[in-house]
Amino acid sequence: MATFLPGASGASGPDSMSPDSDQPSSARRLIACIACSKRKIKCSRVFPCANCIRTSTECIPGTPAPPRGRKPYNQALKSRLARCEQLLSGQTLASIASPTTVTTPKKSQSRSPVDPSPVSKWTPEGKLIEDQNGKVAFMDNYLLGLVNEELRAMGELINLDENERNSPLESVPSDPNADLLLGDDAADASLFQSWPGAALVFKLWQTFLDRVNPFTKVIHVHSVQRYVVEATNGTQGLPQNMVALLLSIFLMAVVAMTEEECFIAMKKSKGAAVSSFSVGIRQTMRRLDFMRTNDLVILQALCLYLYSLQDRYDRHSSWVFSGTVIRIAQKMGLHRDGDKLGLKPFESEMRRRVWWQLVSLDAKFALFSGFGHSLLPRDWDAREPSNLNDADIFPAATQPTPDRDGPSEMILCMIQHKITKFLVETPGLEPVKMMGEMNESIGASPVAGGTREQQMSYYVTHFELLEKSLQHLLDNRCNPHAGQVHVMAQGLIAALIKQKTNLIKSISVGPKPGLEDQSEADDAFKWAVSMLDHTAFLYAASENNGFSWFADYNFQYEVLLYVVVLLGQRLEGPDVQRAWENVEIFYRFRFGIYNVTEKSCATLAHFVLRAWSKRADLLTRSGFPPETPEYIIKLRARVDNVLAGGENTQGALNLQGTTPVDTEMCAQALPSRGVPPFAYIGIGRDHFANHETYDWSFLEAMAGRENEERPRGSGFPSTL
């Protein structure tokens, strides 16, 4: 017989309620008995219930859950919400100039002294803000920064659970812009296909340290070393950001190898190895959603990847991509010095290194994209990186390490930083623009008054400051006995100072009356030869130290072609002699230009052989017949082989009916097509990834008289 035990609540059947009870007149909601609840069957809720009677089970009424207490009103949450509303309302007003809401910044160290723009007189220094997802981002908008902090505090108050804090919209990297910048590689391409074996990992790492790191210094070698050891076992256990960085390191190591070295080490061509690592980097970057990153390691990987683009993509695409990376760096606050943001000394130093390297690359791409360096970011105060070795800094440091009073690993980067600082602080000093203003003596002047003497004083003053800073590095930071890096730095500084002297000398002497056009053409030729001098020096200086890749990145095909075309008309003089010496150096070190089956190389070969034939004829008539250089003999043989084999050279140009060479036209033809005949000394290379897409037809009018007999021994038919 079923028994009935009243619940702890004292509730019995409806008949047991007293009419004068304090409970409401309506019957309480009865809970199913415990036995029915466990068996998950319907209970009649009349105790003992029918099910318990039928099964002879003790019927115990269920106990209702205790009433949930009313949540106390969160006054702190209300006040913060009201604060957010107040801030957002104030954001829409034009006058929000309270002393407590505007930070009076120090004048940016990188602001040009000749560009006192009133827009940026009051630039808030900003600070690093942690958002609701725990990510750190930089904000220099005071009001939005406060709103962000209030929202984060509100999130802590209401104690959002982890699922709410990490919504799918935030965690899924679905940015469609990534494909626009990093391509859309085949879905079946595996990262493991790009990852090298254990022995090759160490080989690539050492190559990077010896040949690339002295020019970049965007990583801390001792911090990355342990990940290199782990990388010998593959990508398992490696953080994804470190996978991206290591792939970028491997990529730059391959770039620094010769074709032969790459084939011996990797059993594949250099182009195939570069392509393989590039695919791996792009895949990893898309997975990391790099467009939204706040990770310095990812930015380091992007910086090295951007460096590798110089020899593979045209200058315009590279400049656009470098602008994107600059924006990512600005979003992370790298343009503000880490000391002002309260960061540790180690992090501040690494941020400076990355920022200055990015600005240097952006300066190079901007100059050769035809925009000049006036578009470089200017509202930044990140100090120049310190003169310290990687062994001098470590992550746990709480106090900054003072600069070394002597040579360090940073010497090549410091040279680059001095030039970058000069460009940023003196907009308008591009040699093309400067020489145009000096020769024309008209148009906008960077100096009030605009007289030629004032312009000369302006330019000379800033170049003298650059020379002093470079000379200081040479005297106090450079020691040729410290290794090949310092030997290269010593020669590089000397070459830069020499080019600066040549520039000042060339613009100090004004054009002769009535010969302005000829003088401008002469200056253009001299400066183009001077640029070839610089690149030729880099090739000669890097012959035995593994730095030839850096010389390749400074090789400017269009400037070489420009000079060679003019050598067909300029047959004598010291500048002509230097130009021919440079041409010989390029053919000795840059083997790719022997490939006359390519349009660009065929075009160059045609004008080299044409110009040499004219020069040889002149010297022979003068009684000094020259010895034919080895590269001319080899070039003729290559051309003869192509013609004998019946191959159709992609660079064939029909030069019939062309007009005599016009040196003024030569001086203007290349820049009118976006190919600058000048570039700032030491900054880098004008890159064209694919010369096949370039229209070289304008050279037909510059090539020379076709009504003259074609030069003997040129090796090219008149239909070329």
LOKE-607964 format. One line per 4 residues: number of its first residue (from 1); for each residue x, y, z of C-alpha. Coordinates in Angstrom, 1 decimal. Layout:
N
NUM) X/Y/Z  ...
***
This chain:
720
1) 0.0/0.0/0.0  1.4/3.3/-1.0  2.2/5.7/1.8  2.2/9.4/1.6
5) 4.7/11.6/3.2  4.1/15.4/3.2  6.9/17.4/1.7  9.1/19.7/3.5
9) 7.0/22.6/2.4  4.1/21.3/4.3  1.9/21.3/1.2  -0.8/18.7/1.1
13) -3.7/18.3/-1.1  -6.0/21.2/-1.9  -8.4/20.1/0.8  -5.8/20.6/3.5
17) -5.6/24.4/3.1  -7.1/26.5/5.8  -9.4/29.2/4.7  -7.9/31.7/7.0
21) -4.3/31.0/5.8  -2.0/33.8/4.9  -1.6/32.3/1.4  -3.4/33.7/-1.6
25) -6.9/32.4/-2.2  -5.8/30.7/-5.5  -4.4/27.2/-5.1  -0.7/26.8/-5.2
29) 0.9/25.2/-8.2  1.6/21.6/-7.2  4.9/19.9/-8.1  5.1/16.3/-9.4
33) 6.2/13.7/-6.9  9.8/12.7/-6.8  9.2/9.2/-8.1  7.3/10.4/-11.2
37) 10.0/13.0/-11.8  12.7/10.4/-11.8  10.8/8.1/-14.1  9.8/11.1/-16.3
41) 6.2/10.2/-16.4  3.1/12.3/-15.9  2.0/12.7/-12.3  -1.6/13.2/-11.3
45) -0.3/15.5/-8.5  -2.9/14.1/-6.1  -0.8/12.6/-3.3  -0.4/9.7/-3.2
49) -0.5/9.8/-7.0  -2.0/7.0/-9.1  1.4/5.9/-10.4  2.8/5.4/-6.9
53) -0.4/3.6/-5.7  -0.2/1.3/-8.7  3.5/0.5/-8.2  3.3/0.5/-4.4
57) 6.0/3.2/-4.2  6.4/5.8/-1.5  4.9/9.0/-2.9  6.9/12.1/-1.8
61) 5.7/15.4/-3.3  8.4/17.4/-5.1  9.9/20.4/-3.4  9.7/23.7/-5.4
65) 13.0/25.6/-6.0  13.5/28.4/-3.6  12.4/31.8/-5.1  15.2/33.6/-6.9
69) 16.0/36.8/-5.2  15.7/40.0/-7.1  19.0/41.2/-8.6  20.1/44.4/-6.9
73) 20.1/47.4/-9.1  23.6/48.0/-10.4  24.2/51.6/-9.8  27.8/51.4/-11.1
77) 26.6/50.0/-14.4  24.0/52.7/-14.7  26.6/55.5/-14.1  29.0/54.0/-16.6
81) 26.3/53.8/-19.2  25.3/57.4/-18.6  29.0/58.3/-18.9  29.2/56.6/-22.3
85) 26.1/58.4/-23.5  27.6/61.7/-22.4  30.9/61.0/-24.2  29.2/59.9/-27.4
89) 27.0/63.0/-27.4  30.0/65.2/-26.9  31.8/63.5/-29.8  29.3/65.0/-32.2
93) 29.9/68.6/-31.0  32.4/70.8/-32.6  33.8/72.4/-29.5  35.1/69.8/-27.0
97) 38.1/71.7/-25.8  38.2/71.0/-22.1  41.7/71.0/-20.5  40.9/67.5/-19.1
101) 40.1/66.1/-22.5  42.9/67.4/-24.7  46.5/66.4/-24.2  49.1/68.9/-25.2
105) 51.6/66.9/-27.1  55.2/67.6/-27.6  56.1/68.5/-31.1  56.7/65.4/-33.2
109) 60.4/64.8/-33.7  59.8/63.8/-37.3  57.7/66.9/-38.3  59.3/68.9/-41.0
113) 60.5/72.3/-39.8  59.3/73.8/-43.1  55.8/72.3/-42.9  54.1/74.0/-39.9
117) 50.7/72.7/-40.7  48.1/74.1/-38.3  46.1/70.9/-38.5  48.6/68.9/-36.6
121) 49.7/71.5/-34.0  47.6/69.7/-31.4  48.1/66.0/-31.8  47.1/63.9/-28.8
125) 49.7/61.4/-27.9  47.2/58.6/-27.5  47.5/55.4/-25.5  47.0/51.7/-25.7
129) 43.5/50.5/-25.0  42.4/46.9/-24.2  39.0/46.1/-25.8  36.3/43.7/-24.6
133) 38.1/40.8/-26.3  41.3/41.4/-24.5  43.1/42.7/-27.5  45.3/45.8/-27.2
137) 45.0/48.6/-29.8  46.2/52.1/-30.1  43.9/55.1/-30.0  44.7/58.8/-30.1
141) 41.1/60.0/-30.0  40.5/60.9/-26.4  36.7/60.5/-26.3  36.6/57.2/-28.2
145) 39.4/55.9/-25.9  37.3/56.8/-22.8  34.2/55.2/-24.4  36.2/52.0/-25.0
149) 37.4/51.9/-21.5  33.9/52.4/-20.1  32.5/49.6/-22.3  35.3/47.3/-21.1
153) 34.5/48.1/-17.5  30.8/47.6/-18.1  31.6/44.2/-19.5  33.5/43.3/-16.4
157) 30.6/44.5/-14.2  28.0/42.3/-15.9  30.5/39.4/-16.0  30.1/38.3/-19.5
161) 30.8/34.6/-20.0  33.5/33.5/-22.4  31.1/32.5/-25.1  29.6/35.9/-25.2
165) 33.0/37.6/-25.1  34.2/35.6/-28.1  31.4/35.8/-30.6  31.7/34.0/-33.9
169) 31.8/37.3/-35.7  35.0/38.3/-34.0  36.7/34.9/-34.1  36.2/33.9/-37.8
173) 38.8/35.5/-40.1  36.5/36.3/-43.0  38.0/39.6/-44.2  37.6/39.6/-48.0
177) 40.3/42.3/-48.3  43.0/39.7/-47.3  42.6/38.0/-50.7  43.1/41.3/-52.5
181) 46.4/41.9/-50.8  47.7/38.3/-50.3  46.2/36.5/-53.2  44.0/33.5/-53.4
185) 46.2/30.5/-53.4  45.0/27.0/-54.3  42.9/25.4/-51.6  44.9/22.2/-51.9
189) 48.2/23.9/-51.3  49.5/22.7/-47.9  51.6/24.6/-45.5  53.6/21.4/-44.9
193) 54.8/21.5/-48.5  56.5/24.8/-47.7  58.1/23.7/-44.5  61.8/22.8/-44.7
197) 63.4/19.8/-43.1  65.4/20.0/-39.8  68.8/20.5/-41.5  67.4/23.0/-43.9
201) 65.8/25.0/-41.1  69.2/25.7/-39.6  70.8/26.4/-43.0  68.1/29.0/-43.8
205) 68.3/30.5/-40.3  72.0/31.0/-40.5  71.8/32.4/-44.0  69.2/34.9/-42.8
209) 71.4/36.0/-39.8  74.5/36.4/-42.0  73.1/38.1/-45.1  69.7/39.6/-44.3
213) 69.4/40.5/-40.6  72.1/43.2/-40.7  69.9/45.2/-43.2  66.6/44.7/-41.4
217) 67.0/44.1/-37.6  63.3/43.7/-37.1  63.6/40.6/-35.0  65.4/39.8/-31.7
221) 67.6/36.9/-32.5  67.8/35.4/-29.0  64.0/35.5/-28.6  63.4/33.7/-32.0
225) 66.2/31.2/-31.6  64.2/28.8/-29.4  61.4/28.7/-31.9  63.9/27.8/-34.7
229) 64.9/24.8/-32.7  61.2/23.8/-32.3  60.7/24.4/-36.1  62.9/21.5/-36.9
233) 60.0/19.2/-35.9  57.6/21.0/-38.2  54.8/23.4/-37.4  53.3/21.3/-34.5
237) 53.5/23.2/-31.3  54.5/26.5/-32.9  52.2/29.5/-32.4  50.7/30.6/-35.7
241) 52.2/34.0/-35.5  55.6/32.4/-35.1  54.9/30.2/-38.1  54.3/33.3/-40.2
245) 57.5/34.9/-38.9  59.7/31.9/-39.6  58.3/31.5/-43.1  59.2/35.1/-43.8
249) 62.7/34.5/-42.5  63.0/31.4/-44.7  61.8/33.4/-47.7  64.3/36.2/-47.2
253) 67.1/33.6/-46.7  66.2/32.1/-50.1  66.2/35.6/-51.6  69.7/36.1/-50.3
257) 71.0/32.9/-51.9  72.4/32.6/-55.3  70.6/30.3/-57.8  73.3/27.7/-57.4
261) 73.3/27.8/-53.6  69.5/27.4/-53.5  69.5/24.4/-55.8  72.2/22.7/-53.7
265) 70.4/23.3/-50.5  66.7/22.9/-51.5  67.0/20.8/-54.7  64.8/23.3/-56.5
269) 65.2/26.6/-58.4  65.3/29.8/-56.5  62.1/31.0/-58.1  60.3/27.8/-57.1
273) 61.5/28.1/-53.5  60.5/31.8/-53.2  57.1/30.9/-54.6  56.7/28.0/-52.2
277) 57.5/30.1/-49.1  55.4/33.0/-50.3  52.3/30.7/-50.6  52.9/29.5/-47.1
281) 53.1/33.1/-45.8  49.9/34.1/-47.5  48.0/31.1/-46.2  49.2/31.8/-42.7
285) 48.4/35.5/-42.9  44.9/34.8/-44.0  44.3/32.4/-41.1  45.6/35.0/-38.7
289) 43.3/37.7/-40.1  46.3/40.0/-40.5  44.2/43.0/-41.4  42.9/43.1/-37.8
293) 46.1/42.1/-36.0  47.6/43.8/-33.0  50.4/41.3/-32.8  54.0/42.7/-33.2
297) 55.2/39.3/-34.4  52.8/39.3/-37.3  53.9/42.8/-38.2  57.5/41.6/-38.2
301) 56.6/38.9/-40.6  54.7/41.4/-42.8  57.8/43.6/-42.8  60.1/40.9/-44.0
305) 57.5/39.7/-46.6  57.2/43.3/-47.8  61.0/43.4/-48.2  60.8/40.3/-50.4
309) 58.3/41.9/-52.8  60.9/44.4/-54.2  62.2/42.0/-56.8  58.9/40.3/-57.7
313) 56.2/42.9/-57.9  56.0/46.2/-59.7  56.7/49.3/-57.6  53.1/50.5/-57.6
317) 51.6/47.4/-56.1  54.4/47.2/-53.5  53.8/50.8/-52.5  50.0/50.1/-52.0
321) 50.8/47.1/-49.9  53.4/49.0/-47.9  50.8/51.6/-47.2  48.5/48.9/-45.8
325) 51.2/47.6/-43.5  52.0/51.1/-42.4  48.3/51.5/-41.4  48.4/48.3/-39.5
329) 51.4/49.5/-37.6  49.7/52.9/-36.9  46.7/51.0/-35.5  49.0/49.2/-33.1
333) 50.5/52.6/-32.1  54.0/52.0/-33.4  54.2/55.6/-34.6  54.2/56.7/-30.9
337) 57.3/56.0/-28.9  56.9/53.1/-26.5  58.2/55.1/-23.6  55.3/57.5/-23.8
341) 52.9/54.6/-23.9  54.4/53.1/-20.7  55.8/50.0/-22.4  58.7/48.0/-21.3
345) 62.1/49.0/-22.7  62.5/45.8/-24.8  59.1/46.1/-26.4  59.7/49.8/-27.0
349) 63.0/49.1/-28.8  61.5/46.4/-31.0  58.6/48.6/-32.0  61.0/51.3/-33.0
353) 63.0/49.0/-35.2  59.9/47.7/-37.0  58.4/51.2/-37.4  61.6/52.7/-38.9
357) 62.1/49.8/-41.2  58.5/50.1/-42.5  58.9/53.9/-43.0  62.2/53.3/-44.9
361) 60.5/50.8/-47.2  57.5/53.0/-47.7  59.9/55.9/-48.7  61.5/53.7/-51.3
365) 58.3/52.5/-52.8  56.8/56.0/-52.7  59.7/57.6/-54.5  59.7/55.1/-57.3
369) 56.0/55.2/-57.6  56.2/58.8/-58.7  54.6/60.3/-55.6  57.6/61.5/-53.8
373) 58.2/61.1/-50.1  55.9/63.9/-49.2  53.1/61.3/-48.7  55.0/59.6/-45.9
377) 53.3/59.6/-42.5  54.5/62.6/-40.5  52.6/62.8/-37.2  54.8/60.3/-35.3
381) 57.4/60.6/-32.6  58.9/57.1/-32.4  62.6/57.6/-31.7  65.3/56.1/-33.8
385) 66.3/52.7/-32.7  69.2/52.5/-30.3  72.8/51.6/-31.1  72.6/48.2/-29.4
389) 73.3/44.6/-30.2  70.5/42.0/-29.7  72.5/40.7/-26.7  72.2/44.0/-25.0
393) 68.5/43.9/-24.7  66.2/41.3/-23.2  62.4/41.0/-22.6  62.6/41.1/-18.8
397) 64.5/44.4/-18.6  62.8/47.1/-16.5  65.3/49.9/-17.4  66.4/51.0/-20.9
401) 69.9/50.1/-21.9  72.1/53.1/-22.8  73.5/53.3/-26.3  76.8/51.7/-27.1
405) 79.6/54.2/-27.5  81.1/52.3/-30.5  80.2/49.9/-33.3  77.2/47.6/-33.1
409) 75.1/45.3/-35.3  72.8/48.2/-36.1  75.3/50.2/-38.3  73.6/49.5/-41.7
413) 70.2/50.1/-40.3  71.3/53.4/-38.7  72.6/54.6/-42.1  69.2/53.8/-43.6
417) 67.4/55.6/-40.7  69.5/58.7/-41.2  68.4/58.9/-44.8  64.8/58.2/-43.9
421) 64.8/60.9/-41.3  66.3/63.3/-43.8  63.5/62.5/-46.3  60.7/62.8/-43.7
425) 62.0/66.0/-42.2  62.7/67.8/-45.5  59.8/67.1/-47.9  60.4/68.5/-51.4
429) 64.0/67.5/-51.5  63.7/64.8/-54.2  66.5/65.4/-56.6  64.2/65.5/-59.6
433) 62.0/68.2/-58.1  64.9/70.0/-56.7  66.8/70.2/-60.0  63.7/71.2/-61.9
437) 63.2/74.1/-59.5  66.8/75.1/-59.6  67.0/75.0/-63.4  63.6/76.6/-64.1
441) 63.8/79.1/-61.3  60.0/79.3/-61.4  57.1/77.6/-59.7  56.5/77.0/-56.0
445) 59.5/77.3/-53.8  60.1/75.6/-50.5  61.5/78.9/-49.2  59.7/82.2/-48.9
449) 61.0/84.6/-51.4  61.9/81.8/-53.9  65.2/83.3/-55.2  67.8/80.9/-56.5
453) 70.2/81.9/-53.7  67.6/81.1/-51.1  66.8/77.8/-52.7  70.5/76.9/-52.8
457) 70.9/77.8/-49.2  67.9/75.7/-48.2  69.1/72.6/-50.1  72.7/72.9/-49.0
461) 71.8/73.4/-45.4  69.8/70.2/-45.2  72.3/68.2/-47.2  75.0/69.4/-44.8
465) 73.0/68.1/-41.9  72.7/64.8/-43.5  76.4/64.6/-44.2  77.2/65.5/-40.6
469) 75.0/62.7/-39.3  76.5/60.2/-41.7  80.0/61.3/-40.9  79.2/60.9/-37.2
473) 78.3/57.3/-37.9  81.5/56.8/-39.8  83.7/58.2/-37.1  82.0/56.8/-34.0
477) 79.8/53.8/-34.9  81.7/52.1/-37.8  84.8/49.9/-37.5  85.9/48.0/-40.6
481) 87.7/45.5/-38.3  84.4/44.5/-36.8  83.4/42.4/-39.9  82.0/42.6/-43.4
485) 78.9/44.5/-42.3  81.0/47.4/-41.1  83.2/47.2/-44.3  80.1/47.6/-46.3
489) 78.8/50.4/-44.1  82.1/52.3/-44.5  82.0/52.2/-48.3  78.3/53.0/-48.3
493) 78.7/56.1/-46.2  81.6/57.3/-48.4  79.6/56.7/-51.5  76.6/58.6/-50.2
497) 78.7/61.6/-49.1  80.3/61.6/-52.6  77.0/61.6/-54.3  75.8/64.4/-52.1
501) 78.9/66.5/-53.0  78.2/65.8/-56.7  74.6/66.9/-56.4  75.5/70.2/-54.6
505) 78.2/70.9/-57.2  75.8/70.2/-60.1  73.1/72.5/-58.8  75.5/75.3/-57.7
509) 76.3/76.2/-61.3  73.3/77.6/-63.0  72.5/76.9/-66.6  74.2/79.1/-69.2
513) 72.0/81.6/-71.0  70.4/80.0/-74.0  71.5/76.5/-73.1  69.0/75.7/-70.3
517) 67.7/72.7/-72.2  71.1/71.3/-72.9  72.2/71.9/-69.3  69.2/70.1/-68.0
521) 69.9/67.1/-70.2  73.5/67.1/-69.1  72.5/67.2/-65.4  70.1/64.3/-66.1
525) 72.8/62.2/-67.6  75.3/63.0/-64.9  72.8/62.1/-62.2  71.8/58.9/-63.9
529) 75.4/57.9/-64.2  75.8/58.8/-60.5  73.0/56.4/-59.6  74.6/53.7/-61.6
533) 77.9/54.4/-59.7  76.1/53.7/-56.4  74.6/50.4/-57.6  77.9/49.3/-59.1
537) 79.6/50.1/-55.8  77.0/47.8/-54.0  77.7/45.0/-56.4  81.5/45.4/-56.1
541) 81.3/45.6/-52.3  79.0/42.6/-51.9  81.0/40.2/-54.2  82.3/38.0/-51.4
545) 80.1/38.7/-48.4  76.7/37.4/-49.5  75.1/40.9/-49.8  74.6/40.8/-53.6
549) 70.8/40.4/-53.0  70.8/43.9/-51.6  72.6/45.2/-54.7  70.0/43.4/-56.8
553) 67.3/45.3/-54.9  69.0/48.6/-55.8  69.5/47.7/-59.4  67.4/50.1/-61.6
557) 66.8/48.7/-65.1  65.1/51.8/-66.4  68.0/54.1/-65.4  70.5/51.7/-67.0
561) 68.5/51.6/-70.2  68.3/55.4/-70.1  72.1/55.8/-69.8  72.8/53.2/-72.5
565) 70.5/54.9/-75.0  72.4/58.2/-74.4  75.8/56.4/-74.7  74.9/56.1/-78.4
569) 75.2/59.8/-78.7  77.6/60.8/-75.9  80.9/59.1/-76.9  83.5/61.0/-74.9
573) 84.1/62.4/-71.5  84.6/61.2/-67.9  80.9/60.6/-67.3  80.8/58.4/-70.4
577) 83.9/56.4/-69.3  82.3/55.9/-65.8  79.0/54.8/-67.4  80.8/52.1/-69.5
581) 82.6/50.8/-66.5  79.3/50.5/-64.7  77.7/48.7/-67.6  80.5/46.1/-67.5
585) 79.9/45.6/-63.7  76.2/45.0/-64.2  76.8/42.4/-66.9  79.4/40.7/-64.6
589) 77.1/40.5/-61.6  73.6/40.4/-62.9  73.5/37.4/-65.2  69.8/37.7/-65.9
593) 70.3/40.6/-68.3  72.1/38.2/-70.7  68.7/36.5/-71.4  68.0/38.2/-74.7
597) 64.9/36.2/-75.3  63.1/38.5/-72.9  61.9/41.8/-74.2  63.6/44.0/-71.6
601) 67.0/42.3/-72.0  66.8/42.3/-75.8  66.0/46.0/-75.7  69.0/46.7/-73.4
605) 71.3/44.4/-75.5  70.4/46.2/-78.7  71.3/49.6/-77.3  74.5/48.4/-75.6
609) 75.8/46.8/-78.8  74.8/49.8/-80.8  76.5/52.3/-78.4  79.6/50.2/-78.1
613) 80.0/50.0/-81.9  79.9/53.7/-82.1  82.3/54.2/-79.3  84.7/51.6/-80.8
617) 84.6/53.3/-84.2  85.4/56.7/-82.6  88.4/55.3/-80.5  89.7/53.5/-83.5
621) 89.6/56.6/-85.7  91.4/58.4/-82.9  94.3/55.9/-83.0  93.4/54.1/-79.8
625) 91.4/50.9/-80.8  89.8/49.5/-77.7  89.9/45.9/-76.6  86.4/44.3/-76.9
629) 85.2/43.6/-73.4  84.2/40.1/-72.5  80.6/41.0/-71.8  80.3/42.4/-75.4
633) 81.6/39.2/-76.8  79.3/37.1/-74.7  76.3/39.3/-75.5  77.0/39.1/-79.3
637) 77.2/35.3/-79.0  73.9/35.1/-77.1  72.2/37.2/-79.8  73.8/35.2/-82.6
641) 72.6/31.9/-81.0  69.1/33.2/-80.7  69.0/34.4/-84.3  70.6/31.2/-85.6
645) 68.1/29.1/-83.8  65.3/31.0/-85.3  63.8/32.1/-82.0  61.5/35.0/-82.0
649) 62.9/37.4/-79.4  60.0/38.8/-77.3  61.9/42.1/-77.2  62.1/42.6/-81.0
653) 61.5/46.2/-81.9  61.0/47.5/-85.3  63.3/50.5/-85.5  62.9/51.3/-89.1
657) 62.1/54.9/-89.9  63.1/56.2/-86.5  64.4/59.7/-86.0  67.8/60.8/-84.7
661) 68.4/60.7/-81.0  67.2/63.8/-79.2  69.0/64.1/-75.8  66.2/66.4/-74.5
665) 63.7/63.8/-75.4  65.8/61.2/-73.7  65.8/63.3/-70.5  62.0/63.5/-70.6
669) 60.8/60.3/-72.1  61.3/58.0/-69.2  59.8/60.2/-66.5  56.9/61.0/-68.7
673) 56.0/57.3/-68.6  56.4/57.0/-64.9  60.1/55.9/-65.0  62.0/58.4/-62.9
677) 65.5/59.2/-64.2  66.5/60.1/-60.7  66.0/58.5/-57.3  67.3/59.5/-54.0
681) 70.8/58.1/-53.4  70.9/55.0/-51.4  67.2/54.5/-51.1  66.8/51.6/-53.4
685) 65.6/50.1/-56.6  62.9/51.0/-59.1  61.3/47.6/-59.4  59.4/46.3/-62.4
689) 58.4/42.8/-61.8  57.4/42.1/-65.3  59.1/44.2/-68.0  57.1/42.3/-70.6
693) 54.1/44.4/-69.9  55.9/47.7/-70.4  55.6/49.7/-73.6  59.1/50.4/-74.9
697) 57.9/51.8/-78.2  58.9/55.3/-77.2  62.6/54.2/-77.4  62.2/53.9/-81.2
701) 62.3/57.7/-81.5  65.4/57.8/-79.3  67.3/54.9/-80.8  69.3/56.8/-83.5
705) 69.3/57.3/-87.2  68.0/54.4/-89.2  69.0/56.2/-92.4  72.5/55.6/-91.3
709) 74.2/52.3/-91.8  73.4/50.0/-88.9  76.5/49.7/-86.6  78.7/46.7/-87.5
713) 78.7/43.9/-85.0  75.6/44.8/-83.2  74.2/41.4/-83.9  70.6/42.6/-84.2
717) 68.8/42.8/-87.6  67.3/46.1/-88.6  63.9/44.7/-87.9  64.6/44.2/-84.2
***
